[in-house]
Amino acid sequence: MGYQVFTLQAATLEEARTQARLRYGNQVKVSQHRDVRSGGLFGLFSRPAVEITGWVLEPETKPAPAAAPRDLEETKKEILTLTAPKQDETLREVLREVQSLREKLDTREASSIKKDAHPSIGKIRGLLYENDFSPAYTEKITDRIKKEFSLEELEDFEALQDRVVDWIGESVCVYDTQEIGKSQVYILVGPTGVGKTTTIAKLAARYGVTARVCRDVRILTIDDFRIGAKEQIEKYGICMHIPVNMVTTPQELKKYLSLYRDVDMIFVDTIGKSPRDFATLGEMRELLDGAFKKASVHLALSATTKTVDLIEIMQQFEPFGYESLVITKLDETPRVGNIISAAAHRGKALSFVCDGQRVPENIRAAAVKQLLQRLTGFRIRAEHIEEQFAEKEEL
């Protein structure tokens, strides 16, 4: 019997011994081992390894050796070699798609930058700010312009103005005032100083004095905080021949609602307090609870109020469940962008607008056309607006 000397390399000593046993059998003997560097190219990128030297006895009649297990690294290399073309082609395809996507994004970004810098969009933005439209509303309009107008179409500024005016009109929701007559009790809430008392008198006159078919109307007021409030509404009532009563407790409110159960409409004037005065608002809400089941509640806002304040007031009065906005003091400002912006932001409809102190003349049902005609700087085509928004004005 002879013996066979062998040398093997592996990542670790244990792995080298395992390979030796798999290749030459369990009788293998390892005589020495040393640390070496394996792999790499021209001495670069080599890895640490262990080299063992050993021997194994050979029988005189040596059987045909079984196919030696393949080295793990050699197997990896072969797999990578076989799959490399497919990987390369897949990688190239991915790179082509990424490049194509990047080119499309670059094109869109370049187009968007050009549109942003287009003077027509700058002019529209300036007109919207001049009319006190909120920054958020302005951005929605300009974003829509970028989506729907090409660079060539932006050159026609008059056509662009016409479209923007249409969009503004479409954002205005008008409350059907015929619905108000279906509720026996009409309650007007709102912050102090917006003219609720005068507005209540105008509404009472609209339905009880100047209507084609006048209704039997009463006025209740719970505003005993403001000096002269009771006297003011009573004076209006005397001039219009409409009874006026002061209510200070829920029991009194229920009493008058029962007393006036056969009348057509009851208008309720409420306390004018800051929307931040949560205690007073809570007390007023409690007082009005007796009427809420059959009441129509509406919020009075001044057209002179800033957009951000309008939005906050609308939010604070949400617990009253108001159905529409009544805009007062429209004659004291040339701009309506704040009202349109805030109403659109909160998703609320406009029912009436007041533009003066005269009772009952200075009140009318809200109409899109009348609001659009107050826009400053825009070209307003009256016939087009009349046709475009006629249905919204049929109140």
KETORVEX-652013 format. One line per field, with one value per residue (C-alpha): residue number from 1; residue in one letter; y, z, x. Coordinates in steps of 0.02 Angstrom, whole numbers, m for minus. Example, Ala and Ser with C-alpha at 12.3 -4.5 7.8 and 13.67 -1.06 7.14 Angstrom:
// KETORVEX-652013
n 1 2
res a s
c2 m225 m53
c3 390 357
c1 615 684
This chain:
// KETORVEX-652013
n 1 2 3 4 5 6 7 8 9 10 11 12 13 14 15 16 17 18 19 20 21 22 23 24 25 26 27 28 29 30 31 32 33 34 35 36 37 38 39 40 41 42 43 44 45 46 47 48 49 50 51 52 53 54 55 56 57 58 59 60 61 62 63 64 65 66 67 68 69 70 71 72 73 74 75 76 77 78 79 80 81 82 83 84 85 86 87 88 89 90 91 92 93 94 95 96 97 98 99 100 101 102 103 104 105 106 107 108 109 110 111 112 113 114 115 116 117 118 119 120 121 122 123 124 125 126 127 128 129 130 131 132 133 134 135 136 137 138 139 140 141 142 143 144 145 146 147 148 149 150 151 152 153 154 155 156 157 158 159 160 161 162 163 164 165 166 167 168 169 170 171 172 173 174 175 176 177 178 179 180 181 182 183 184 185 186 187 188 189 190 191 192 193 194 195 196 197 198 199 200 201 202 203 204 205 206 207 208 209 210 211 212 213 214 215 216 217 218 219 220 221 222 223 224 225 226 227 228 229 230 231 232 233 234 235 236 237 238 239 240 241 242 243 244 245 246 247 248 249 250 251 252 253 254 255 256 257 258 259 260 261 262 263 264 265 266 267 268 269 270 271 272 273 274 275 276 277 278 279 280 281 282 283 284 285 286 287 288 289 290 291 292 293 294 295 296 297 298 299 300 301 302 303 304 305 306 307 308 309 310 311 312 313 314 315 316 317 318 319 320 321 322 323 324 325 326 327 328 329 330 331 332 333 334 335 336 337 338 339 340 341 342 343 344 345 346 347 348 349 350 351 352 353 354 355 356 357 358 359 360 361 362 363 364 365 366 367 368 369 370 371 372 373 374 375 376 377 378 379 380 381 382 383 384 385 386 387 388 389 390 391 392 393 394 395
res m g y q v f t l q a a t l e e a r t q a r l r y g n q v k v s q h r d v r s g g l f g l f s r p a v e i t g w v l e p e t k p a p a a a p r d l e e t k k e i l t l t a p k q d e t l r e v l r e v q s l r e k l d t r e a s s i k k d a h p s i g k i r g l l y e n d f s p a y t e k i t d r i k k e f s l e e l e d f e a l q d r v v d w i g e s v c v y d t q e i g k s q v y i l v g p t g v g k t t t i a k l a a r y g v t a r v c r d v r i l t i d d f r i g a k e q i e k y g i c m h i p v n m v t t p q e l k k y l s l y r d v d m i f v d t i g k s p r d f a t l g e m r e l l d g a f k k a s v h l a l s a t t k t v d l i e i m q q f e p f g y e s l v i t k l d e t p r v g n i i s a a a h r g k a l s f v c d g q r v p e n i r a a a v k q l l q r l t g f r i r a e h i e e q f a e k e e l
c2 0 177 346 504 678 821 1008 1101 1283 1343 1494 1413 1267 1172 1197 1133 976 946 959 838 708 727 707 573 488 480 404 568 635 820 850 1040 1200 1383 1549 1606 1733 1665 1734 1913 1986 2022 2013 2132 2096 1928 1851 1767 1575 1420 1292 1115 977 794 616 465 279 204 22 m73 m93 79 90 221 377 448 619 739 866 1031 1174 1298 1447 1361 1322 1504 1562 1444 1498 1680 1644 1557 1692 1843 1874 1869 1983 2104 2111 2135 2271 2358 2350 2424 2562 2601 2615 2725 2838 2850 2893 3023 3104 3114 3190 3313 3363 3388 3483 3595 3626 3663 3783 3872 3884 3948 4084 4126 4306 4257 4148 4286 4410 4292 4263 4450 4478 4343 4419 4592 4526 4451 4269 4159 4088 3911 3960 4053 3901 3789 3905 3920 3731 3703 3826 3727 3565 3625 3757 3729 3856 3913 3936 4040 4173 4214 4307 4358 4177 4130 4264 4204 4026 4080 4185 4032 3927 4056 4055 3865 3867 3973 3871 3963 3912 3890 4023 3941 3812 3946 3972 3788 3809 3899 3958 4052 4080 4196 4171 4256 4359 4531 4680 4595 4673 4525 4632 4738 4581 4496 4651 4645 4460 4485 4626 4522 4384 4481 4651 4659 4482 4453 4345 4413 4292 4307 4345 4364 4415 4346 4415 4338 4482 4565 4591 4731 4902 4960 4795 4766 4945 4934 4777 4838 4999 4897 4791 4945 5016 4850 4809 4646 4593 4579 4483 4466 4288 4255 4073 3909 3907 4075 4019 3865 3973 4089 3946 3869 4037 4067 3891 3951 4092 4065 4116 4163 4253 4238 4368 4298 4361 4439 4369 4327 4151 4122 4154 3969 3989 4114 4015 3860 3951 4017 3843 3774 3913 3876 3687 3701 3767 3667 3522 3633 3780 3836 3906 4025 4113 4300 4356 4527 4546 4655 4510 4432 4259 4173 4249 4200 4020 4019 4096 3969 3828 3894 3908 3732 3663 3766 3666 3820 3788 3941 4103 4275 4406 4580 4746 4705 4892 4924 4829 4818 4639 4471 4349 4324 4271 4155 4078 4046 3976 3860 3807 3757 3694 3816 3898 4082 4126 4317 4468 4638 4796 4938 4985 5020 4903 4812 4872 4822 4632 4510 4327 4279 4260 4205 4340 4481 4416 4395 4571 4635 4557 4690 4687 4538 4552 4513 4461 4493 4396 4244 4246 4268 4115 4012 4036 4070 3910 3956 4121 4049 4064
c3 0 m42 14 m74 m20 m48 m23 m2 27 111 203 373 445 486 310 236 344 294 109 134 217 81 m56 18 153 341 346 290 396 406 436 436 398 365 331 149 31 m98 m259 m321 m477 m487 m300 m276 m192 m120 31 185 180 262 168 236 185 223 162 147 124 m46 m74 m202 m313 m312 m356 m477 m372 m356 m431 m310 m234 m323 m234 m172 m247 m415 m415 m380 m520 m643 m594 m613 m781 m844 m784 m823 m998 m930 m785 m902 m1018 m872 m800 m967 m983 m809 m849 m1011 m917 m782 m914 m1006 m845 m800 m972 m952 m778 m840 m982 m864 m740 m876 m940 m763 m734 m897 m848 m675 m755 m885 m864 m886 m729 m635 m686 m631 m465 m441 m481 m357 m218 m261 m232 m63 m115 8 m37 m37 m155 m267 m278 m325 m468 m531 m517 m621 m752 m767 m789 m915 m1017 m1136 m1154 m1318 m1238 m1099 m1229 m1243 m1078 m1109 m1135 m978 m878 m939 m885 m713 m684 m728 m604 m467 m504 m499 m326 m255 m180 m167 m37 m98 4 m34 95 229 214 253 430 556 661 584 700 654 748 728 811 883 768 607 609 659 733 576 469 570 543 356 346 447 329 176 225 325 240 62 m1 m138 m11 162 307 488 567 745 813 969 1037 1168 1156 1326 1339 1214 1272 1168 1076 1138 1101 925 875 958 856 697 752 783 611 526 639 690 875 963 1126 1237 1289 1429 1479 1390 1477 1402 1230 1241 1303 1154 1031 1101 1100 919 857 731 654 490 538 697 677 824 854 960 1069 978 1061 1010 937 1066 1209 1224 1388 1315 1155 1258 1358 1198 1122 1278 1272 1090 1111 1137 960 865 816 701 673 526 589 486 518 490 435 390 216 292 393 341 262 402 533 431 427 616 652 541 632 806 762 688 846 801 640 531 355 263 272 275 218 292 260 78 42 155 48 m139 m125 m109 m126 62 70 m81 m16 161 102 m22 112 234 100 149 43 38 65 82 60 143 71 180 338 260 312 215 53 79 76 m69 m104 m141 m327 m416 m549 m422 m332 m493 m548 m393 m445 m468 m623 m709 m875 m834 m977 m907 m1040 m1023 m833 m842 m952 m859 m684 m716 m628 m470 m457 m468 m282
c1 0 62 6 m51 4 m119 m133 m300 m352 m512 m575 m549 m453 m612 m679 m513 m518 m700 m655 m510 m623 m754 m624 m508 m611 m609 m432 m355 m212 m168 15 23 m74 m29 m116 m111 m197 m317 m393 m376 m299 m113 m105 m249 m416 m356 m439 m364 m368 m295 m189 m171 m49 m86 m82 m194 m154 m194 m243 m138 m290 m362 m546 m603 m623 m796 m826 m751 m871 m852 m769 m901 m813 m795 m982 m1024 m911 m993 m1168 m1121 m1041 m1198 m1317 m1209 m1281 m1458 m1412 m1325 m1477 m1597 m1487 m1478 m1668 m1691 m1567 m1659 m1826 m1748 m1671 m1837 m1929 m1799 m1813 m2003 m1986 m1856 m1972 m2120 m2013 m1945 m2122 m2183 m2040 m2079 m2264 m2219 m2116 m2247 m2307 m2490 m2487 m2397 m2533 m2673 m2588 m2572 m2757 m2809 m2704 m2771 m2947 m2897 m2909 m2815 m2643 m2716 m2858 m2735 m2621 m2767 m2811 m2632 m2605 m2761 m2697 m2535 m2629 m2759 m2666 m2521 m2382 m2460 m2632 m2557 m2517 m2703 m2724 m2905 m2958 m2860 m2950 m3120 m3081 m3019 m3176 m3279 m3180 m3207 m3394 m3398 m3319 m3462 m3604 m3771 m3901 m4078 m4169 m4335 m4283 m4283 m4470 m4496 m4427 m4534 m4386 m4238 m4088 m3945 m3781 m3613 m3476 m3500 m3504 m3560 m3735 m3844 m3983 m4002 m3993 m4131 m4239 m4203 m4249 m4408 m4458 m4413 m4533 m4662 m4674 m4605 m4638 m4768 m4859 m4822 m4809 m4856 m4687 m4619 m4447 m4364 m4199 m4085 m3960 m3975 m3786 m3761 m3819 m3967 m3986 m4163 m4216 m4141 m4235 m4396 m4386 m4370 m4518 m4627 m4585 m4628 m4776 m4691 m4700 m4531 m4497 m4343 m4293 m4167 m4197 m4233 m4403 m4448 m4393 m4502 m4646 m4638 m4613 m4772 m4863 m4813 m4838 m4969 m4865 m4773 m4596 m4500 m4333 m4210 m4074 m3930 m3789 m3642 m3487 m3309 m3295 m3158 m3282 m3323 m3420 m3543 m3560 m3596 m3730 m3810 m3806 m3893 m4022 m4063 m4073 m4260 m4282 m4152 m4264 m4365 m4247 m4141 m3974 m3866 m3701 m3677 m3503 m3435 m3360 m3224 m3149 m2983 m2989 m2894 m3011 m3165 m3108 m3078 m3249 m3334 m3247 m3291 m3476 m3486 m3571 m3725 m3745 m3771 m3834 m3771 m3674 m3756 m3630 m3645 m3557 m3522 m3533 m3382 m3256 m3223 m3158 m3246 m3099 m3092 m3276 m3263 m3100 m3165 m3333 m3244 m3119 m3257 m3377 m3516 m3652 m3698 m3881 m3895 m3784 m3811 m3735 m3800 m3896 m4066 m4207 m4271 m4186 m4005 m4021 m4034 m4014 m3833 m3796 m3639 m3652 m3659 m3504 m3405 m3449 m3359 m3193 m3060 m2950 m3031 m3121 m3303 m3417 m3590 m3687 m3574 m3588 m3776 m3789 m3659 m3730 m3915 m3971 m3877 m3970 m4145 m4187
